[in-house]
Amino acid sequence: MRIFIAITAGAKLRESINNWQADHHLLPVRWVAAKNLHFTLIPPWQEQDPGKIIDALSSGIKRFAKFTLRLNHVTLGPHAHAPRLIWAVGPTSEKLLELKALTESLLQKKPVRRPLKTHITLARFTVKDYTRFPSDELNESIRWQQQVGSISIMESSLRPSGADYTILREIKF
């Protein structure tokens, strides 16, 4: 099973994203469904025993303090010279980095080499679709935030229509 660790978008954040998507419905993109909106903390890996992941996180994450995740603009990603995503991005806080480090430690995972970038994918598109965008740039200011008090163990299922995610367990702290 292909799993990853995420912070799922709460109802208020999903509503803000849904409103933004509705305002930009003419863009030639595949919108990420509300149930799939998340921030990836630990990227996907193949796991035979998700129960051991649930146990490791359940016992070790409980004392972590809640914090606020902030998103301050919508932009193209992952690279300006070759975009294929629309992201809501924000600053990477010390609390988020601490949560990532704790989670990696509990799961005995080596940190990923690239730095953590606070973002949620709102849409995906192809190079061909990008040529139909009304502008080569996208940089809209937003003021979205979410109180973070849990992480989720998620299963990723790859389908021809795109990835679909299922929450296996939400662990509160």
C-alpha positions as CSV (number, residue, x, y, z in Angstrom):
1,M,0.0,0.0,0.0
2,R,1.3,3.5,-0.9
3,I,0.9,5.8,2.2
4,F,2.1,9.2,3.3
5,I,1.7,11.5,6.3
6,A,-0.3,14.7,5.8
7,I,-2.2,17.6,7.3
8,T,-5.6,17.5,5.8
9,A,-7.4,20.7,4.9
10,G,-10.2,21.5,7.4
11,A,-13.7,22.6,6.5
12,K,-13.0,26.3,6.6
13,L,-9.8,26.0,4.5
14,R,-11.6,23.7,2.0
15,E,-14.4,26.3,1.7
16,S,-11.9,29.1,1.0
17,I,-10.2,26.9,-1.6
18,N,-13.5,25.9,-3.2
19,N,-14.5,29.6,-3.5
20,W,-11.1,30.4,-5.1
21,Q,-11.5,27.5,-7.6
22,A,-15.1,28.7,-8.4
23,D,-13.8,32.2,-9.2
24,H,-11.2,30.7,-11.5
25,H,-13.4,28.0,-13.1
26,L,-12.4,29.0,-16.7
27,L,-8.8,27.9,-16.2
28,P,-8.0,24.8,-18.3
29,V,-7.0,22.6,-15.2
30,R,-8.0,19.5,-13.3
31,W,-9.1,20.8,-9.9
32,V,-8.2,18.8,-6.8
33,A,-11.3,17.5,-5.1
34,A,-12.1,18.9,-1.7
35,K,-11.6,15.5,0.0
36,N,-8.0,15.3,-1.5
37,L,-6.8,18.7,-0.3
38,H,-3.8,18.3,2.1
39,F,-0.3,19.4,3.0
40,T,2.2,16.6,2.6
41,L,4.4,16.2,5.7
42,I,6.2,12.9,4.8
43,P,6.0,11.9,1.1
44,P,4.6,8.6,-0.1
45,W,6.3,5.2,0.4
46,Q,5.3,1.6,0.1
47,E,4.2,0.1,3.4
48,Q,3.2,-3.4,4.2
49,D,2.0,-2.8,7.7
50,P,0.2,0.5,8.2
51,G,-0.8,-0.6,11.7
52,K,2.8,-0.1,12.9
53,I,2.8,3.4,11.5
54,I,-0.5,4.2,13.3
55,D,0.9,2.8,16.6
56,A,4.2,4.7,16.3
57,L,2.5,8.0,15.6
58,S,-0.3,7.5,18.1
59,S,2.0,7.0,21.0
60,G,4.5,9.7,20.1
61,I,2.6,12.7,18.7
62,K,0.1,13.3,21.5
63,R,2.1,16.0,23.3
64,F,2.8,18.2,20.3
65,A,1.2,21.6,20.6
66,K,-1.3,22.9,18.1
67,F,-0.2,25.6,15.7
68,T,-1.5,27.7,12.8
69,L,-0.6,27.0,9.2
70,R,-0.8,30.1,7.0
71,L,-1.1,30.4,3.3
72,N,-0.5,33.8,1.7
73,H,-0.6,33.5,-2.0
74,V,-1.7,31.3,-4.9
75,T,1.0,30.6,-7.5
76,L,2.2,28.2,-10.2
77,G,4.4,25.3,-9.2
78,P,6.6,23.4,-8.7
79,H,8.9,25.5,-10.9
80,A,8.2,28.9,-12.6
81,H,10.0,27.7,-15.8
82,A,8.0,24.5,-16.1
83,P,4.7,24.8,-14.1
84,R,2.2,22.0,-13.9
85,L,0.4,22.8,-10.7
86,I,-1.5,25.6,-9.0
87,W,-0.4,25.9,-5.3
88,A,-1.5,27.8,-2.3
89,V,1.7,28.6,-0.5
90,G,2.9,30.1,2.7
91,P,5.8,30.5,5.1
92,T,7.3,27.3,6.6
93,S,7.0,27.8,10.4
94,E,9.4,26.4,13.0
95,K,6.4,24.5,14.5
96,L,5.8,22.8,11.1
97,L,9.5,21.9,10.8
98,E,9.4,20.5,14.4
99,L,6.3,18.4,13.6
100,K,8.0,17.0,10.5
101,A,11.2,16.2,12.4
102,L,9.2,14.5,15.2
103,T,7.2,12.5,12.7
104,E,10.3,11.4,10.8
105,S,11.9,10.4,14.1
106,L,8.9,8.4,15.2
107,L,8.8,6.6,11.9
108,Q,12.5,6.2,11.6
109,K,12.4,7.9,8.2
110,K,15.4,9.8,6.7
111,P,14.6,13.4,6.0
112,V,13.9,14.2,2.4
113,R,16.8,16.2,0.8
114,R,14.7,19.1,-0.6
115,P,13.5,21.7,1.9
116,L,10.0,21.6,3.2
117,K,7.8,24.0,1.2
118,T,4.4,24.9,2.8
119,H,1.9,24.4,0.0
120,I,-1.4,22.7,-0.9
121,T,-2.0,21.7,-4.6
122,L,-5.2,23.2,-5.9
123,A,-5.1,22.1,-9.5
124,R,-3.0,20.1,-12.0
125,F,-2.5,20.8,-15.7
126,T,-0.4,19.8,-18.7
127,V,2.0,21.9,-20.8
128,K,-0.6,22.0,-23.5
129,D,-3.2,23.4,-21.1
130,Y,-0.7,26.0,-19.8
131,T,-0.5,27.5,-23.3
132,R,-4.2,28.3,-23.0
133,F,-3.8,30.2,-19.7
134,P,-4.8,33.9,-19.9
135,S,-1.4,34.9,-18.4
136,D,2.1,33.3,-17.9
137,E,2.0,34.2,-14.3
138,L,-0.2,33.6,-11.3
139,N,0.5,35.3,-8.0
140,E,-2.6,36.2,-6.1
141,S,-2.5,37.3,-2.5
142,I,-4.7,35.3,-0.1
143,R,-5.2,35.1,3.7
144,W,-6.0,31.5,4.5
145,Q,-5.1,29.8,7.7
146,Q,-5.8,26.6,9.6
147,Q,-5.3,25.5,13.2
148,V,-3.3,22.3,13.0
149,G,-4.1,19.8,15.8
150,S,-3.7,16.5,14.0
151,I,-1.9,14.6,11.3
152,S,-3.3,12.0,9.0
153,I,-2.0,8.7,7.7
154,M,-3.2,8.6,4.1
155,E,-3.3,6.0,1.3
156,S,-2.6,7.2,-2.2
157,S,-4.3,5.4,-5.1
158,L,-3.0,6.3,-8.5
159,R,-5.7,6.3,-11.2
160,P,-5.8,7.4,-14.8
161,S,-7.9,10.5,-13.7
162,G,-5.3,11.4,-11.1
163,A,-4.4,10.5,-7.5
164,D,-7.1,9.8,-5.0
165,Y,-6.5,9.8,-1.3
166,T,-8.1,8.0,1.6
167,I,-7.5,8.9,5.3
168,L,-6.5,5.7,7.1
169,R,-6.3,7.3,10.5
170,E,-6.3,10.9,11.8
171,I,-4.1,11.3,15.0
172,K,-4.9,14.3,17.2
173,F,-2.4,16.1,19.4
